[in-house]
């Protein structure tokens, strides 16, 4: 087979950054060609309000799949075997090899695409549903069980009234365990984005200065005692603009020291507390779509990387 990455596809190269519709679109049926169905899906992604980055990634993945299978293949005649063959080609035969994460993402794209076609009754059985992910071997973060969370917060709270009172460890740990925010989001959190006007229901906005990340902005609830914690913290540290006016590295040290004081030999990290929060949300029954939005992730990243990791971690008792 000619190398797909070197050939034009629907007037665009596979690595073209364009996310324009690939063809005039109609409501897909089983006899719709892949090229037309991909064009219709592009319009669907816009209706869903997906970011340009996500739309671009989906479009490029689907164009590569259509080039492999044939742009005029009717969607009702795409089988699970076709998808298995495509994944085998990506992994073993394509000259430009895909990483395991890329393979996961490309399969997730097909799963989202064919599920949409199936849900809209354009096709019968979903050919991508039976195809299983081959997950990456990246080490999973260390998460805390219920007793460890209780112990960590207890030690942090004691520090607020100790010999040298310090509210920062408790504020940081409780914030992470409740919101699951990323390290960069916490480090960049501004005081003006925190709303404690109703002390019984404090919230914050995760904001991004770059318009490219506007879709990741979101409103999160805070721990019920956050208003009181914030009052104590502000009296001690007197922040003027950012909530935590120190480097992200310094915040890592705060968590490391807190973990040691709580007797956690495996330590405490931003990613560990973020995933602890995610597993707790998952096991509490929060829907996966609500979780995806809470954690500020694209559909591709969520379905191909984060959600499988959460499910795996959730097998351990918390």
Buried (B, 14 or more C-beta within 10 A) or exposed (E): EEEBBEEEBBEBBBEBEEBEBBBEBEEBBBEBBBBBBBBBBBEBBEEEEBBEBBBBBBBBBBBBBBBBBEBEBBBBEBEBEBBBBBBEBBBEEBEEEBEBBBBBBBBBBBBBBBEBBBEEEBBEEBBBEEBEBEBBEEEBBBBBEEEBBEBBBEBBBEBBEEEEEBBBBBBBBBBBBBBBBBBEBBBBBEBEBBBBEEEEEBBBBBBBEEEEBEBBEBEBEBBEEBBBBBEBBBEEBEBEEBBBEBEEEEBBEBBBEBBEBBEBEEEBBBBBBBBBBBBBBBEEEEEBEEBBBBBBBBBBBBBBBBBBBBEEBBEEEB
